[in-house]
Amino acid sequence: GSPSDFLKQVVGEHVVVRLNSGVDYRGVLSCLDGYMNIALEQTEEYVNGVLTNSYGDAFVRGNN
Amino acid sequence: MKLYRRNEQRRANWQELKPALEATRRGLPPPARSSRLSLFAMAVEPFDLIKVSLSERVFVKLRGDRELRGILHAYDGHMNMVLSEVEETIYVVDVDEQTGESVVRTVKRNCDMLFVRGDGVVLVAPPAR
């Protein structure tokens, strides 16, 4: 389907991952899987638009 | 080495598709590929990052404003994990009844060995930040 095509295109690009909790993670999308588990590089965490944390590499669980 | 070759194959496939994708994008800037070699250069799927972190210190963010720092010994597809030498940090918001002022404080706990149920996990990362 078209959403999965979009996700394939976007691998390797700078993305913003918004979680259900409202927290944003900005970084380079390394890879993802069918459950939308995500691996990011050079990740920055934004809560309410404010940078709160930086991670070199990060794995985000898909259900969030 | 096998994992690296699979990744190269995927990149090659992507390069083949690129002209078609560019045509549909029409003028959007070409995607920037990260050339920095990190743990992720070898990652084909997200769980590979976790595999690479076995026996290493990890930072885990949990639901309910909690964080863990410990050594990762085991994990599974649900993100259930076994950690040792764990320090848990709980962020508690205290609201003053009279002034309405909210203060965030941290509570810390330590465990020698800990089993974490996967549905509470939000994020896993190496602790060096």
N, CA and C atoms of all chains as a GROMACS GRO file, in nm:
protein
  579
    1GLY      N    1   0.082  -0.121   0.000
    1GLY     CA    2   0.000   0.000   0.000
    1GLY      C    3   0.085   0.126   0.000
    2SER      N    4   0.027   0.238  -0.015
    2SER     CA    5   0.100   0.363  -0.027
    2SER      C    6   0.173   0.406   0.101
    3PRO      N    7   0.116   0.387   0.222
    3PRO     CA    8   0.192   0.425   0.342
    3PRO      C    9   0.324   0.350   0.353
    4SER      N   10   0.325   0.219   0.321
    4SER     CA   11   0.451   0.144   0.333
    4SER      C   12   0.549   0.187   0.225
    5ASP      N   13   0.498   0.228   0.109
    5ASP     CA   14   0.588   0.281   0.006
    5ASP      C   15   0.654   0.409   0.054
    6PHE      N   16   0.574   0.494   0.119
    6PHE     CA   17   0.629   0.617   0.175
    6PHE      C   18   0.739   0.587   0.275
    7LEU      N   19   0.716   0.490   0.362
    7LEU     CA   20   0.816   0.456   0.464
    7LEU      C   21   0.943   0.403   0.400
    8LYS      N   22   0.931   0.328   0.293
    8LYS     CA   23   1.050   0.279   0.225
    8LYS      C   24   1.130   0.394   0.165
    9GLN      N   25   1.059   0.493   0.113
    9GLN     CA   26   1.125   0.610   0.052
    9GLN      C   27   1.202   0.689   0.156
   10VAL      N   28   1.145   0.697   0.276
   10VAL     CA   29   1.194   0.793   0.374
   10VAL      C   30   1.313   0.741   0.456
   11VAL      N   31   1.347   0.612   0.437
   11VAL     CA   32   1.462   0.557   0.508
   11VAL      C   33   1.589   0.629   0.463
   12GLY      N   34   1.670   0.672   0.558
   12GLY     CA   35   1.792   0.745   0.529
   12GLY      C   36   1.776   0.895   0.535
   13GLU      N   37   1.654   0.943   0.553
   13GLU     CA   38   1.630   1.086   0.558
   13GLU      C   39   1.611   1.133   0.701
   14HIS      N   40   1.620   1.266   0.716
   14HIS     CA   41   1.591   1.328   0.845
   14HIS      C   42   1.440   1.324   0.865
   15VAL      N   43   1.398   1.272   0.979
   15VAL     CA   44   1.254   1.262   1.004
   15VAL      C   45   1.220   1.312   1.144
   16VAL      N   46   1.090   1.336   1.166
   16VAL     CA   47   1.039   1.360   1.300
   16VAL      C   48   0.943   1.247   1.332
   17VAL      N   49   0.967   1.177   1.441
   17VAL     CA   50   0.879   1.069   1.483
   17VAL      C   51   0.795   1.121   1.598
   18ARG      N   52   0.664   1.130   1.580
   18ARG     CA   53   0.580   1.177   1.690
   18ARG      C   54   0.513   1.057   1.756
   19LEU      N   55   0.534   1.047   1.886
   19LEU     CA   56   0.475   0.938   1.964
   19LEU      C   57   0.336   0.976   2.010
   20ASN      N   58   0.258   0.875   2.050
   20ASN     CA   59   0.124   0.900   2.103
   20ASN      C   60   0.128   0.993   2.224
   21SER      N   61   0.240   0.988   2.298
   21SER     CA   62   0.252   1.070   2.418
   21SER      C   63   0.279   1.216   2.385
   22GLY      N   64   0.302   1.248   2.258
   22GLY     CA   65   0.328   1.386   2.219
   22GLY      C   66   0.475   1.421   2.212
   23VAL      N   67   0.563   1.328   2.249
   23VAL     CA   68   0.707   1.353   2.243
   23VAL      C   69   0.754   1.335   2.099
   24ASP      N   70   0.842   1.425   2.053
   24ASP     CA   71   0.898   1.416   1.919
   24ASP      C   72   1.041   1.368   1.924
   25TYR      N   73   1.078   1.286   1.828
   25TYR     CA   74   1.217   1.246   1.813
   25TYR      C   75   1.262   1.283   1.672
   26ARG      N   76   1.363   1.370   1.664
   26ARG     CA   77   1.416   1.410   1.534
   26ARG      C   78   1.549   1.341   1.510
   27GLY      N   79   1.563   1.281   1.391
   27GLY     CA   80   1.691   1.217   1.361
   27GLY      C   81   1.687   1.157   1.223
   28VAL      N   82   1.794   1.085   1.189
   28VAL     CA   83   1.803   1.019   1.059
   28VAL      C   84   1.746   0.879   1.074
   29LEU      N   85   1.649   0.845   0.991
   29LEU     CA   86   1.583   0.715   1.000
   29LEU      C   87   1.674   0.606   0.943
   30SER      N   88   1.720   0.518   1.030
   30SER     CA   89   1.807   0.409   0.985
   30SER      C   90   1.727   0.297   0.925
   31CYS      N   91   1.626   0.252   0.999
   31CYS     CA   92   1.541   0.145   0.948
   31CYS      C   93   1.415   0.135   1.032
   32LEU      N   94   1.319   0.062   0.979
   32LEU     CA   95   1.199   0.035   1.056
   32LEU      C   96   1.143  -0.099   1.009
   33ASP      N   97   1.046  -0.151   1.088
   33ASP     CA   98   0.990  -0.281   1.051
   33ASP      C   99   0.838  -0.271   1.044
   34GLY      N  100   0.774  -0.384   1.022
   34GLY     CA  101   0.631  -0.386   1.001
   34GLY      C  102   0.549  -0.342   1.120
   35TYR      N  103   0.607  -0.349   1.241
   35TYR     CA  104   0.537  -0.302   1.360
   35TYR      C  105   0.562  -0.155   1.387
   36MET      N  106   0.638  -0.090   1.296
   36MET     CA  107   0.680   0.049   1.313
   36MET      C  108   0.775   0.068   1.430
   37ASN      N  109   0.846  -0.038   1.469
   37ASN     CA  110   0.963  -0.018   1.554
   37ASN      C  111   1.061   0.060   1.468
   38ILE      N  112   1.129   0.157   1.527
   38ILE     CA  113   1.211   0.250   1.450
   38ILE      C  114   1.352   0.258   1.507
   39ALA      N  115   1.450   0.264   1.418
   39ALA     CA  116   1.588   0.288   1.459
   39ALA      C  117   1.631   0.422   1.402
   40LEU      N  118   1.678   0.512   1.489
   40LEU     CA  119   1.718   0.646   1.448
   40LEU      C  120   1.864   0.671   1.483
   41GLU      N  121   1.930   0.756   1.404
   41GLU     CA  122   2.065   0.805   1.436
   41GLU      C  123   2.056   0.953   1.470
   42GLN      N  124   2.151   1.001   1.550
   42GLN     CA  125   2.162   1.144   1.584
   42GLN      C  126   2.027   1.196   1.631
   43THR      N  127   1.973   1.129   1.731
   43THR     CA  128   1.837   1.157   1.773
   43THR      C  129   1.830   1.270   1.875
   44GLU      N  130   1.731   1.359   1.857
   44GLU     CA  131   1.703   1.462   1.956
   44GLU      C  132   1.560   1.445   2.001
   45GLU      N  133   1.540   1.458   2.133
   45GLU     CA  134   1.407   1.440   2.190
   45GLU      C  135   1.349   1.577   2.224
   46TYR      N  136   1.229   1.605   2.174
   46TYR     CA  137   1.163   1.732   2.201
   46TYR      C  138   1.033   1.707   2.275
   47VAL      N  139   1.016   1.770   2.392
   47VAL     CA  140   0.892   1.761   2.467
   47VAL      C  141   0.831   1.901   2.468
   48ASN      N  142   0.708   1.913   2.417
   48ASN     CA  143   0.643   2.045   2.403
   48ASN      C  144   0.731   2.141   2.324
   49GLY      N  145   0.800   2.089   2.223
   49GLY     CA  146   0.882   2.175   2.140
   49GLY      C  147   1.016   2.211   2.200
   50VAL      N  148   1.044   2.163   2.320
   50VAL     CA  149   1.170   2.196   2.388
   50VAL      C  150   1.264   2.075   2.382
   51LEU      N  151   1.388   2.098   2.338
   51LEU     CA  152   1.487   1.990   2.332
   51LEU      C  153   1.521   1.941   2.472
   52THR      N  154   1.497   1.815   2.499
   52THR     CA  155   1.520   1.763   2.633
   52THR      C  156   1.635   1.662   2.640
   53ASN      N  157   1.663   1.596   2.529
   53ASN     CA  158   1.766   1.491   2.533
   53ASN      C  159   1.826   1.469   2.396
   54SER      N  160   1.947   1.417   2.394
   54SER     CA  161   2.007   1.376   2.267
   54SER      C  162   2.062   1.236   2.281
   55TYR      N  163   2.037   1.154   2.181
   55TYR     CA  164   2.090   1.019   2.180
   55TYR      C  165   2.164   0.997   2.049
   56GLY      N  166   2.279   0.931   2.055
   56GLY     CA  167   2.352   0.901   1.932
   56GLY      C  168   2.273   0.807   1.844
   57ASP      N  169   2.222   0.701   1.908
   57ASP     CA  170   2.140   0.604   1.837
   57ASP      C  171   2.019   0.575   1.925
   58ALA      N  172   1.906   0.546   1.867
   58ALA     CA  173   1.788   0.517   1.948
   58ALA      C  174   1.696   0.419   1.878
   59PHE      N  175   1.636   0.333   1.957
   59PHE     CA  176   1.535   0.239   1.910
   59PHE      C  177   1.404   0.279   1.975
   60VAL      N  178   1.301   0.298   1.892
   60VAL     CA  179   1.170   0.336   1.946
   60VAL      C  180   1.072   0.224   1.918
   61ARG      N  181   1.001   0.181   2.022
   61ARG     CA  182   0.906   0.070   2.008
   61ARG      C  183   0.783   0.114   1.930
   62GLY      N  184   0.740   0.031   1.840
   62GLY     CA  185   0.637   0.069   1.744
   62GLY      C  186   0.502   0.105   1.802
   63ASN      N  187   0.461   0.042   1.913
   63ASN     CA  188   0.328   0.067   1.966
   63ASN      C  189   0.311   0.208   2.020
   64ASN      N  190   0.423   0.282   2.038
   64ASN     CA  191   0.413   0.417   2.090
   64ASN      C  192   0.385   0.518   1.979
   65MET      N  193   2.984  -1.003   0.828
   65MET     CA  194   3.004  -0.956   0.688
   65MET      C  195   2.876  -0.976   0.609
   66LYS      N  196   2.805  -1.086   0.636
   66LYS     CA  197   2.683  -1.116   0.561
   66LYS      C  198   2.580  -1.005   0.577
   67LEU      N  199   2.568  -0.956   0.702
   67LEU     CA  200   2.472  -0.850   0.731
   67LEU      C  201   2.504  -0.725   0.650
   68TYR      N  202   2.635  -0.693   0.641
   68TYR     CA  203   2.677  -0.573   0.570
   68TYR      C  204   2.643  -0.585   0.423
   69ARG      N  205   2.663  -0.706   0.368
   69ARG     CA  206   2.635  -0.723   0.225
   69ARG      C  207   2.487  -0.709   0.197
   70ARG      N  208   2.403  -0.756   0.290
   70ARG     CA  209   2.259  -0.742   0.271
   70ARG      C  210   2.220  -0.595   0.266
   71ASN      N  211   2.286  -0.517   0.353
   71ASN     CA  212   2.257  -0.375   0.359
   71ASN      C  213   2.299  -0.307   0.229
   72GLU      N  214   2.417  -0.348   0.177
   72GLU     CA  215   2.466  -0.295   0.050
   72GLU      C  216   2.368  -0.327  -0.062
   73GLN      N  217   2.312  -0.448  -0.058
   73GLN     CA  218   2.217  -0.489  -0.161
   73GLN      C  219   2.093  -0.401  -0.158
   74ARG      N  220   2.047  -0.372  -0.034
   74ARG     CA  221   1.930  -0.287  -0.020
   74ARG      C  222   1.958  -0.148  -0.074
   75ARG      N  223   2.078  -0.097  -0.044
   75ARG     CA  224   2.113   0.036  -0.093
   75ARG      C  225   2.118   0.035  -0.244
   76ALA      N  226   2.171  -0.075  -0.303
   76ALA     CA  227   2.180  -0.085  -0.449
   76ALA      C  228   2.040  -0.085  -0.509
   77ASN      N  229   1.948  -0.160  -0.447
   77ASN     CA  230   1.810  -0.163  -0.495
   77ASN      C  231   1.749  -0.024  -0.491
   78TRP      N  232   1.778   0.046  -0.384
   78TRP     CA  233   1.724   0.181  -0.367
   78TRP      C  234   1.779   0.274  -0.476
   79GLN      N  235   1.910   0.257  -0.506
   79GLN     CA  236   1.971   0.340  -0.610
   79GLN      C  237   1.904   0.318  -0.744
   80GLU      N  238   1.864   0.192  -0.770
   80GLU     CA  239   1.796   0.163  -0.897
   80GLU      C  240   1.661   0.232  -0.903
   81LEU      N  241   1.592   0.232  -0.790
   81LEU     CA  242   1.458   0.291  -0.785
   81LEU      C  243   1.462   0.443  -0.788
   82LYS      N  244   1.579   0.497  -0.753
   82LYS     CA  245   1.591   0.642  -0.731
   82LYS      C  246   1.539   0.726  -0.846
   83PRO      N  247   1.574   0.699  -0.971
   83PRO     CA  248   1.523   0.785  -1.078
   83PRO      C  249   1.371   0.789  -1.082
   84ALA      N  250   1.308   0.673  -1.060
   84ALA     CA  251   1.162   0.670  -1.062
   84ALA      C  252   1.105   0.751  -0.947
   85LEU      N  253   1.168   0.739  -0.831
   85LEU     CA  254   1.120   0.813  -0.714
   85LEU      C  255   1.136   0.963  -0.737
   86GLU      N  256   1.253   1.001  -0.793
   86GLU     CA  257   1.280   1.144  -0.818
   86GLU      C  258   1.174   1.202  -0.911
   87ALA      N  259   1.138   1.122  -1.012
   87ALA     CA  260   1.037   1.170  -1.106
   87ALA      C  261   0.906   1.201  -1.037
   88THR      N  262   0.870   1.117  -0.943
   88THR     CA  263   0.743   1.141  -0.872
   88THR      C  264   0.756   1.254  -0.771
   89ARG      N  265   0.874   1.276  -0.717
   89ARG     CA  266   0.892   1.380  -0.616
   89ARG      C  267   0.891   1.520  -0.677
   90ARG      N  268   0.945   1.532  -0.796
   90ARG     CA  269   0.942   1.659  -0.870
   90ARG      C  270   0.998   1.778  -0.794
   91GLY      N  271   1.126   1.776  -0.783
   91GLY     CA  272   1.191   1.897  -0.734
   91GLY      C  273   1.224   1.895  -0.586
   92LEU      N  274   1.184   1.793  -0.515
   92LEU     CA  275   1.224   1.787  -0.374
   92LEU      C  276   1.374   1.759  -0.366
   93PRO      N  277   1.443   1.810  -0.263
   93PRO     CA  278   1.587   1.786  -0.255
   93PRO      C  279   1.617   1.637  -0.242
   94PRO      N  280   1.728   1.589  -0.299
   94PRO     CA  281   1.760   1.446  -0.290
   94PRO      C  282   1.786   1.408  -0.146
   95PRO      N  283   1.753   1.285  -0.107
   95PRO     CA  284   1.771   1.246   0.032
   95PRO      C  285   1.918   1.245   0.073
   96ALA      N  286   1.947   1.289   0.192
   96ALA     CA  287   2.085   1.290   0.242
   96ALA      C  288   2.114   1.156   0.308
   97ARG      N  289   2.214   1.090   0.261
   97ARG     CA  290   2.250   0.961   0.322
   97ARG      C  291   2.359   0.986   0.425
   98SER      N  292   2.340   0.930   0.539
   98SER     CA  293   2.440   0.947   0.645
   98SER      C  294   2.564   0.866   0.612
   99SER      N  295   2.678   0.931   0.605
   99SER     CA  296   2.801   0.858   0.574
   99SER      C  297   2.875   0.821   0.702
  100ARG      N  298   2.827   0.871   0.817
  100ARG     CA  299   2.894   0.841   0.942
  100ARG      C  300   2.875   0.695   0.978
  101LEU      N  301   2.983   0.627   1.006
  101LEU     CA  302   2.974   0.486   1.040
  101LEU      C  303   2.940   0.476   1.188
  102SER      N  304   2.824   0.423   1.217
  102SER     CA  305   2.786   0.404   1.356
  102SER      C  306   2.739   0.260   1.372
  103LEU      N  307   2.687   0.229   1.488
  103LEU     CA  308   2.632   0.096   1.510
  103LEU      C  309   2.530   0.065   1.402
  104PHE      N  310   2.463   0.168   1.354
  104PHE     CA  311   2.354   0.149   1.262
  104PHE      C  312   2.397   0.118   1.120
  105ALA      N  313   2.523   0.142   1.086
  105ALA     CA  314   2.567   0.114   0.949
  105ALA      C  315   2.539  -0.032   0.916
  106MET      N  316   2.545  -0.118   1.019
  106MET     CA  317   2.522  -0.259   0.995
  106MET      C  318   2.377  -0.298   1.015
  107ALA      N  319   2.294  -0.209   1.069
  107ALA     CA  320   2.158  -0.247   1.106
  107ALA      C  321   2.071  -0.263   0.983
  108VAL      N  322   2.007  -0.377   0.973
  108VAL     CA  323   1.914  -0.399   0.864
  108VAL      C  324   1.773  -0.379   0.915
  109GLU      N  325   1.751  -0.418   1.042
  109GLU     CA  326   1.622  -0.391   1.102
  109GLU      C  327   1.644  -0.339   1.244
  110PRO      N  328   1.546  -0.272   1.300
  110PRO     CA  329   1.565  -0.206   1.430
  110PRO      C  330   1.617  -0.298   1.540
  111PHE      N  331   1.574  -0.425   1.540
  111PHE     CA  332   1.618  -0.514   1.648
  111PHE      C  333   1.767  -0.542   1.643
  112ASP      N  334   1.830  -0.518   1.530
  112ASP     CA  335   1.975  -0.538   1.522
  112ASP      C  336   2.048  -0.444   1.616
  113LEU      N  337   1.993  -0.324   1.636
  113LEU     CA  338   2.056  -0.230   1.730
  113LEU      C  339   2.056  -0.289   1.869
  114ILE      N  340   1.945  -0.350   1.905
  114ILE     CA  341   1.934  -0.410   2.038
  114ILE      C  342   2.034  -0.524   2.049
  115LYS      N  343   2.044  -0.604   1.944
  115LYS     CA  344   2.136  -0.718   1.947
  115LYS      C  345   2.279  -0.672   1.969
  116VAL      N  346   2.316  -0.563   1.902
  116VAL     CA  347   2.450  -0.508   1.914
  116VAL      C  348   2.477  -0.460   2.056
  117SER      N  349   2.371  -0.420   2.128
  117SER     CA  350   2.387  -0.365   2.263
  117SER      C  351   2.388  -0.470   2.373
  118LEU      N  352   2.377  -0.600   2.339
  118LEU     CA  353   2.379  -0.703   2.442
  118LEU      C  354   2.509  -0.698   2.519
  119SER      N  355   2.500  -0.718   2.650
  119SER     CA  356   2.613  -0.710   2.743
  119SER      C  357   2.671  -0.570   2.753
  120GLU      N  358   2.602  -0.472   2.697
  120GLU     CA  359   2.648  -0.334   2.707
  120GLU      C  360   2.551  -0.258   2.796
  121ARG      N  361   2.598  -0.144   2.844
  121ARG     CA  362   2.509  -0.055   2.920
  121ARG      C  363   2.409   0.006   2.823
  122VAL      N  364   2.283   0.008   2.864
  122VAL     CA  365   2.181   0.074   2.782
  122VAL      C  366   2.100   0.170   2.867
  123PHE      N  367   2.037   0.263   2.798
  123PHE     CA  368   1.943   0.356   2.859
  123PHE      C  369   1.806   0.319   2.806
  124VAL      N  370   1.709   0.299   2.893
  124VAL     CA  371   1.575   0.259   2.852
  124VAL      C  372   1.475   0.361   2.904
  125LYS      N  373   1.390   0.410   2.816
  125LYS     CA  374   1.285   0.502   2.858
  125LYS      C  375   1.156   0.421   2.866
  126LEU      N  376   1.085   0.432   2.978
  126LEU     CA  377   0.964   0.355   2.999
  126LEU      C  378   0.844   0.448   3.007
  127ARG      N  379   0.725   0.389   2.989
  127ARG     CA  380   0.602   0.467   3.014
  127ARG      C  381   0.594   0.501   3.161
  128GLY      N  382   0.523   0.609   3.191
  128GLY     CA  383   0.506   0.650   3.330
  128GLY      C  384   0.625   0.731   3.381
  129ASP      N  385   0.692   0.801   3.288
  129ASP     CA  386   0.802   0.891   3.325
  129ASP      C  387   0.909   0.819   3.406
  130ARG      N  388   0.954   0.706   3.352
  130ARG     CA  389   1.059   0.632   3.420
  130ARG      C  390   1.173   0.603   3.324
  131GLU      N  391   1.292   0.595   3.379
  131GLU     CA  392   1.408   0.562   3.297
  131GLU      C  393   1.491   0.457   3.368
  132LEU      N  394   1.556   0.373   3.290
  132LEU     CA  395   1.644   0.271   3.346
  132LEU      C  396   1.782   0.285   3.284
  133ARG      N  397   1.884   0.257   3.364
  133ARG     CA  398   2.019   0.246   3.310
  133ARG      C  399   2.078   0.117   3.365
  134GLY      N  400   2.116   0.028   3.276
  134GLY     CA  401   2.171  -0.099   3.324
  134GLY      C  402   2.236  -0.176   3.212
  135ILE      N  403   2.283  -0.296   3.243
  135ILE     CA  404   2.349  -0.380   3.143
  135ILE      C  405   2.245  -0.475   3.086
  136LEU      N  406   2.233  -0.475   2.954
  136LEU     CA  407   2.133  -0.557   2.887
  136LEU      C  408   2.184  -0.699   2.870
  137HIS      N  409   2.111  -0.794   2.928
  137HIS     CA  410   2.151  -0.934   2.916
  137HIS      C  411   2.066  -1.010   2.816
  138ALA      N  412   1.937  -0.975   2.806
  138ALA     CA  413   1.850  -1.049   2.716
  138ALA      C  414   1.734  -0.962   2.673
  139TYR      N  415   1.677  -0.997   2.557
  139TYR     CA  416   1.558  -0.928   2.510
  139TYR      C  417   1.482  -1.023   2.419
  140ASP      N  418   1.358  -0.987   2.387
  140ASP     CA  419   1.283  -1.067   2.290
  140ASP      C  420   1.200  -0.974   2.202
  141GLY      N  421   1.120  -1.033   2.116
  141GLY     CA  422   1.043  -0.956   2.019
  141GLY      C  423   0.940  -0.863   2.080
  142HIS      N  424   0.900  -0.891   2.206
  142HIS     CA  425   0.806  -0.802   2.275
  142HIS      C  426   0.878  -0.686   2.341
  143MET      N  427   1.012  -0.687   2.337
  143MET     CA  428   1.094  -0.592   2.412
  143MET      C  429   1.095  -0.622   2.561
  144ASN      N  430   1.053  -0.742   2.601
  144ASN     CA  431   1.082  -0.786   2.738
  144ASN      C  432   1.234  -0.786   2.748
  145MET      N  433   1.287  -0.743   2.862
  145MET     CA  434   1.434  -0.737   2.876
  145MET      C  435   1.478  -0.783   3.013
  146VAL      N  436   1.599  -0.834   3.019
  146VAL     CA  437   1.662  -0.864   3.146
  146VAL      C  438   1.784  -0.773   3.159
  147LEU      N  439   1.786  -0.695   3.267
  147LEU     CA  440   1.895  -0.601   3.289
  147LEU      C  441   1.960  -0.630   3.423
  148SER      N  442   2.089  -0.601   3.436
  148SER     CA  443   2.154  -0.612   3.566
  148SER      C  444   2.219  -0.480   3.603
  149GLU      N  445   2.251  -0.465   3.733
  149GLU     CA  446   2.312  -0.340   3.785
  149GLU      C  447   2.233  -0.220   3.737
  150VAL      N  448   2.103  -0.224   3.770
  150VAL     CA  449   2.010  -0.126   3.716
  150VAL      C  450   1.988  -0.010   3.811
  151GLU      N  451   1.986   0.110   3.755
  151GLU     CA  452   1.941   0.226   3.831
  151GLU      C  453   1.815   0.278   3.762
  152GLU      N  454   1.705   0.283   3.840
  152GLU     CA  455   1.578   0.333   3.786
  152GLU      C  456   1.557   0.476   3.834
  153THR      N  457   1.519   0.563   3.742
  153THR     CA  458   1.490   0.702   3.779
  153THR      C  459   1.343   0.728   3.752
  154ILE      N  460   1.270   0.771   3.854
  154ILE     CA  461   1.127   0.801   3.840
  154ILE      C  462   1.108   0.951   3.856
  155TYR      N  463   1.044   1.013   3.758
  155TYR     CA  464   1.018   1.157   3.764
  155TYR      C  465   0.880   1.178   3.824
  156VAL      N  466   0.875   1.241   3.938
  156VAL     CA  467   0.749   1.263   4.010
  156VAL      C  468   0.715   1.411   4.008
  157VAL      N  469   0.588   1.441   3.976
  157VAL     CA  470   0.545   1.582   3.978
  157VAL      C  471   0.466   1.605   4.105
  158ASP      N  472   0.516   1.694   4.190
  158ASP     CA  473   0.443   1.732   4.311
  158ASP      C  474   0.374   1.864   4.287
  159VAL      N  475   0.243   1.866   4.310
  159VAL     CA  476   0.169   1.992   4.293
  159VAL      C  477   0.131   2.045   4.430
  160ASP      N  478   0.173   2.164   4.457
  160ASP     CA  479   0.138   2.228   4.584
  160ASP      C  480  -0.010   2.265   4.582
  161GLU      N  481  -0.086   2.218   4.683
  161GLU     CA  482  -0.231   2.240   4.684
  161GLU      C  483  -0.266   2.388   4.691
  162GLN      N  484  -0.188   2.461   4.772
  162GLN     CA  485  -0.223   2.602   4.795
  162GLN      C  486  -0.178   2.692   4.682
  163THR      N  487  -0.050   2.681   4.643
  163THR     CA  488   0.003   2.771   4.541
  163THR      C  489  -0.024   2.722   4.399
  164GLY      N  490  -0.054   2.592   4.385
  164GLY     CA  491  -0.074   2.536   4.251
  164GLY      C  492   0.055   2.515   4.176
  165GLU      N  493   0.167   2.538   4.246
  165GLU     CA  494   0.299   2.525   4.184
  165GLU      C  495   0.334   2.377   4.168
  166SER      N  496   0.388   2.338   4.052
  166SER     CA  497   0.426   2.198   4.033
  166SER      C  498   0.578   2.186   4.026
  167VAL      N  499   0.628   2.093   4.104
  167VAL     CA  500   0.772   2.070   4.110
  167VAL      C  501   0.802   1.928   4.066
  168VAL      N  502   0.905   1.912   3.984
  168VAL     CA  503   0.945   1.779   3.941
  168VAL      C  504   1.062   1.733   4.025
  169ARG      N  505   1.047   1.618   4.087
  169ARG     CA  506   1.163   1.562   4.158
  169ARG      C  507   1.188   1.421   4.108
  170THR      N  508   1.307   1.370   4.137
  170THR     CA  509   1.341   1.236   4.091
  170THR      C  510   1.357   1.142   4.208
  171VAL      N  511   1.307   1.019   4.189
  171VAL     CA  512   1.325   0.911   4.286
  171VAL      C  513   1.411   0.807   4.219
  172LYS      N  514   1.513   0.760   4.287
  172LYS     CA  515   1.602   0.660   4.227
  172LYS      C  516   1.595   0.529   4.303
  173ARG      N  517   1.600   0.421   4.228
  173ARG     CA  518   1.602   0.287   4.288
  173ARG      C  519   1.710   0.207   4.220
  174ASN      N  520   1.761   0.108   4.289
  174ASN     CA  521   1.864   0.021   4.231
  174ASN      C  522   1.824  -0.124   4.240
  175CYS      N  523   1.857  -0.202   4.136
  175CYS     CA  524   1.831  -0.346   4.135
  175CYS      C  525   1.952  -0.418   4.080
  176ASP      N  526   1.982  -0.533   4.140
  176ASP     CA  527   2.091  -0.614   4.086
  176ASP      C  528   2.050  -0.682   3.957
  177MET      N  529   1.928  -0.732   3.955
  177MET     CA  530   1.880  -0.802   3.835
  177MET      C  531   1.733  -0.767   3.817
  178LEU      N  532   1.694  -0.733   3.696
  178LEU     CA  533   1.559  -0.683   3.673
  178LEU      C  534   1.501  -0.738   3.543
  179PHE      N  535   1.376  -0.780   3.550
  179PHE     CA  536   1.302  -0.819   3.430
  179PHE      C  537   1.206  -0.706   3.396
  180VAL      N  538   1.213  -0.659   3.272
  180VAL     CA  539   1.127  -0.550   3.228
  180VAL      C  540   1.026  -0.604   3.128
  181ARG      N  541   0.897  -0.578   3.152
  181ARG     CA  542   0.794  -0.623   3.058
  181ARG      C  543   0.792  -0.529   2.938
  182GLY      N  544   0.787  -0.588   2.820
  182GLY     CA  545   0.808  -0.512   2.698
  182GLY      C  546   0.706  -0.404   2.668
  183ASP      N  547   0.582  -0.422   2.714
  183ASP     CA  548   0.481  -0.323   2.673
  183ASP      C  549   0.502  -0.187   2.738
  184GLY      N  550   0.589  -0.180   2.838
  184GLY     CA  551   0.616  -0.051   2.900
  184GLY      C  552   0.731   0.025   2.839
  185VAL      N  553   0.799  -0.040   2.743
  185VAL     CA  554   0.920   0.021   2.687
  185VAL      C  555   0.884   0.122   2.579
  186VAL      N  556   0.945   0.240   2.587
  186VAL     CA  557   0.927   0.341   2.483
  186VAL      C  558   1.051   0.348   2.393
  187LEU      N  559   1.168   0.360   2.454
  187LEU     CA  560   1.289   0.385   2.378
  187LEU      C  561   1.407   0.314   2.442
  188VAL      N  562   1.498   0.264   2.357
  188VAL     CA  563   1.622   0.203   2.406
  188VAL      C  564   1.738   0.271   2.334
  189ALA      N  565   1.842   0.309   2.408
  189ALA     CA  566   1.956   0.376   2.347
  189ALA      C  567   2.083   0.346   2.427
  190PRO      N  568   2.200   0.358   2.366
  190PRO     CA  569   2.324   0.350   2.443
  190PRO      C  570   2.330   0.467   2.539
  191PRO      N  571   2.385   0.452   2.660
  191PRO     CA  572   2.377   0.558   2.758
  191PRO      C  573   2.473   0.674   2.732
  192ALA      N  574   2.579   0.653   2.658
  192ALA     CA  575   2.680   0.758   2.636
  192ALA      C  576   2.619   0.872   2.559
  193ARG      N  577   2.593   0.985   2.626
  193ARG     CA  578   2.525   1.097   2.560
  193ARG      C  579   2.595   1.228   2.587
   0.00000   0.00000   0.00000
